[in-house]
Amino acid sequence: MNTETLDPRFLDLDLWPTQVAVEAMLEGQMAAIAAIQSQTLAIAQAAEAAAGRLGGSGRLIFVGAGTSGRLAVQDGTELYPTFGWPMERLVFLMAGGIGALTVAYEGAEDDVEAACADIGGCGITAADVVIGVAASGRTPYTVAAIEQARAAGALTIAIANNPATILVDAAEHAIVAVTGSEVLAGSTRMKAGTAQKAVLNMLSTAIMLRLGLVHRGRMVAMRISNAKLLQRGLRMVQDIAGVDADMAARALDAADNDIRIGVIVAKGLTADAARTLLDRHDGNLRSALRHLDEHRAANGRP
């Protein structure tokens, strides 16, 4: 595998001056990001397919082992605070269990039976999207989970760092960032891990975009959980609705700190009417505001 090969340039890395060694590592990180350039279409297609499947009930299910699994969990857990994606619509399947996030479990990545049991216990439906991440593209736990999930009707997406692998073949959508050998042979927490993190970020963000959870470059579905985010939410309501700070504060308060509801309230609707309108448009603020504007124009109102 490319990710496991030894690069002769770095055979004496341990003898290099530390700054030179760090510069070599940085070069590898930059190369890892460059390796994603060829995968932008694959990421976009996977995101569009995922958004089309998820609807109002589908779940995002992240699967992986070791570094790959930890990166997948990290990306997935950020979707609730960033985009308001419900926690009950997130599932994390980690080889060795969630405890393996902090402790390495010997042999866990090879446990095919555990993968099948984990997928079987999820009650997979056709609305679910299962994302399997493995640098090698052949991790038995991840491969088995993707195969089982696809057989159960879920949409499956593979993220790997080696081409033409069993994981890539098993999934309906494959994103392959070929990062090659590592500065430390086989240490896929470096180049491969960097590429995986970036791909996961772009994939999940693109899914949220297509689901309408972003409006005019703003995270309008984010959860307000502290004073800093409250101020950010107030600015969003003020800017999007075109109202002053006091009106924005009253609207956001009436909306129980839901930014999208707050924007619609600031446009003149009650909180209940705003929720009904937003629900009718599947949480898409742009679509809801367009409907509101069209309705008012048809009735001769500004």
BELQUI-V506651 format. One record per pair of residues at least 12 apart in sequence whose ideal C-beta (glycine too) atoms are under 6 Angstrom apart, sorted by sequence separation. I is the first residue (numbers start at 1). J is the second residue. D is the distance in Angstrom with one decimal. If there is no record, write none. Layout:
i->I j->J d->D
i->I j->J d->D
//
This chain:
i->96 j->108 d->3.2
i->179 j->191 d->4.2
i->95 j->108 d->4.1
i->158 j->171 d->3.6
i->163 j->176 d->5.3
i->179 j->192 d->4.9
i->261 j->274 d->4.7
i->62 j->76 d->4.6
i->76 j->90 d->5.4
i->95 j->109 d->4.7
i->132 j->146 d->4.3
i->157 j->171 d->5.8
i->234 j->248 d->5.1
i->237 j->251 d->5.7
i->251 j->265 d->4.1
i->261 j->275 d->5.9
i->156 j->171 d->4.3
i->163 j->178 d->5.8
i->234 j->249 d->6.0
i->237 j->252 d->5.3
i->251 j->266 d->3.8
i->156 j->172 d->5.1
i->157 j->173 d->4.6
i->158 j->174 d->4.6
i->159 j->175 d->5.0
i->160 j->176 d->5.3
i->161 j->177 d->5.8
i->179 j->195 d->5.1
i->255 j->271 d->5.5
i->254 j->271 d->4.8
i->161 j->179 d->4.9
i->177 j->195 d->4.0
i->218 j->236 d->5.3
i->234 j->252 d->6.0
i->260 j->278 d->5.7
i->73 j->92 d->4.9
i->130 j->149 d->4.0
i->233 j->252 d->6.0
i->247 j->266 d->5.7
i->241 j->263 d->4.9
i->137 j->160 d->3.6
i->143 j->166 d->5.3
i->147 j->170 d->5.0
i->236 j->259 d->5.3
i->240 j->263 d->4.9
i->243 j->266 d->4.8
i->130 j->154 d->4.8
i->143 j->167 d->5.1
i->146 j->170 d->4.8
i->175 j->199 d->5.5
i->69 j->94 d->4.5
i->93 j->118 d->4.7
i->124 j->149 d->5.6
i->137 j->162 d->4.5
i->146 j->171 d->5.3
i->237 j->262 d->4.4
i->241 j->266 d->3.6
i->260 j->285 d->4.6
i->115 j->141 d->4.5
i->119 j->145 d->5.1
i->128 j->154 d->4.3
i->129 j->155 d->4.7
i->130 j->156 d->5.1
i->131 j->157 d->4.7
i->132 j->158 d->5.3
i->133 j->159 d->4.5
i->134 j->160 d->5.7
i->135 j->161 d->4.5
i->136 j->162 d->6.0
i->233 j->259 d->4.9
i->237 j->263 d->5.4
i->241 j->267 d->5.6
i->126 j->153 d->4.1
i->138 j->165 d->5.3
i->143 j->170 d->5.8
i->112 j->140 d->5.1
i->116 j->144 d->5.7
i->124 j->152 d->3.9
i->137 j->165 d->2.8
i->138 j->166 d->5.3
i->115 j->144 d->3.9
i->119 j->148 d->4.2
i->237 j->266 d->5.6
i->59 j->89 d->4.6
i->60 j->90 d->5.7
i->61 j->91 d->4.2
i->62 j->92 d->5.3
i->63 j->93 d->4.5
i->65 j->95 d->3.5
i->109 j->139 d->5.1
i->110 j->140 d->4.9
i->111 j->141 d->5.7
i->115 j->145 d->4.3
i->119 j->149 d->5.3
i->124 j->154 d->5.0
i->137 j->167 d->4.4
i->70 j->101 d->5.7
i->91 j->122 d->5.8
i->137 j->168 d->5.6
i->161 j->192 d->4.2
i->59 j->91 d->5.6
i->109 j->141 d->5.0
i->112 j->144 d->4.3
i->116 j->148 d->5.2
i->134 j->167 d->5.4
i->224 j->257 d->4.4
i->159 j->196 d->5.9
i->220 j->259 d->4.8
i->159 j->199 d->5.4
i->220 j->260 d->5.2
i->65 j->109 d->3.7
i->95 j->141 d->4.1
i->135 j->188 d->3.9
i->135 j->192 d->4.0
i->72 j->133 d->4.7
i->133 j->196 d->5.8
i->68 j->133 d->4.1
i->220 j->285 d->5.4
i->68 j->134 d->5.2
i->61 j->128 d->5.9
i->68 j->135 d->5.8
i->58 j->127 d->3.3
i->59 j->128 d->4.9
i->60 j->129 d->5.5
i->61 j->130 d->4.5
i->62 j->131 d->5.3
i->63 j->132 d->4.5
i->64 j->133 d->4.2
i->57 j->127 d->5.5
i->58 j->128 d->5.3
i->215 j->285 d->4.5
i->215 j->286 d->5.5
i->55 j->127 d->5.6
i->212 j->284 d->3.1
i->53 j->127 d->5.8
i->65 j->139 d->5.2
i->53 j->129 d->5.6
i->65 j->141 d->5.1
i->64 j->142 d->5.8
i->50 j->129 d->4.4
i->63 j->142 d->5.5
i->63 j->145 d->4.5
i->53 j->155 d->4.6
i->49 j->155 d->5.9
i->46 j->157 d->4.9
i->67 j->189 d->4.5
i->71 j->196 d->5.2
i->75 j->200 d->4.0
i->83 j->208 d->4.5
i->67 j->193 d->5.2
i->71 j->197 d->5.2
i->46 j->173 d->3.9
i->75 j->204 d->5.6
i->83 j->213 d->4.6
i->3 j->135 d->5.3
i->43 j->175 d->5.7
i->42 j->175 d->4.9
i->1 j->136 d->5.6
i->39 j->175 d->5.1
i->82 j->219 d->5.8
i->84 j->221 d->3.7
i->39 j->177 d->5.7
i->83 j->221 d->5.0
i->84 j->223 d->5.7
i->82 j->222 d->5.7
i->36 j->177 d->4.8
i->35 j->177 d->4.4
i->81 j->223 d->5.0
i->35 j->178 d->5.6
i->35 j->179 d->5.0
i->32 j->179 d->4.9
i->28 j->183 d->5.0
i->47 j->203 d->5.7
i->51 j->207 d->5.2
i->50 j->207 d->4.9
i->3 j->161 d->5.3
i->25 j->183 d->5.3
i->3 j->162 d->5.9
i->24 j->183 d->5.6
i->32 j->191 d->4.1
i->36 j->195 d->5.8
i->43 j->202 d->5.4
i->47 j->206 d->3.5
i->51 j->210 d->3.5
i->2 j->162 d->5.4
i->35 j->195 d->5.6
i->43 j->203 d->5.4
i->47 j->207 d->4.8
i->51 j->211 d->5.1
i->1 j->162 d->5.0
i->32 j->194 d->4.2
i->36 j->198 d->5.8
i->48 j->210 d->5.8
i->28 j->191 d->4.8
i->32 j->195 d->4.4
i->47 j->210 d->6.0
i->29 j->194 d->5.3
i->10 j->183 d->5.3
i->7 j->181 d->4.2
i->5 j->181 d->4.3
i->2 j->180 d->5.0
i->6 j->185 d->4.3
i->4 j->186 d->5.0
i->3 j->188 d->5.3
i->3 j->192 d->5.3
//
